[in-house]
Amino acid sequence: MKIAIASKGKTISSRVDDRFGRCPYFLIVDTTSMTTETIENPGQTEKNAAGIRACQMLIDEGVNAVVVKNIGHNALVTLTGAGMDVYTVASGTVSAVVEKVKRGELTAVERPTVGFQEGLDN
């Protein structure tokens, strides 16, 4: 399974970012081979629709699931509509989050965790 984690940095020891659409990076981890790929988030500098831009990139990358601290309505609907599971975590490193996913400790979210464009100034 390929999971994407919204990250503050470029390595698996980086912390999970508070935002989805405006996080600096996504670390894409293949949970079977444990290979990682770091991608700069194309939505982080967008004036509008940052989350949708990030969603499209993750869809194009063939990601199966996304792990974030927070996610808005439009991004959640877009990702789940593309067949992805979306999980939230309170905090942690990318590597800790991957282990939680592998152990089945996270539950997919069904509702957004933030209001419309809440992460705009973050």
Order of alpha helices (4+ residues) and beta strands (2+ residues): beta-beta-beta-alpha-beta-alpha-beta-alpha
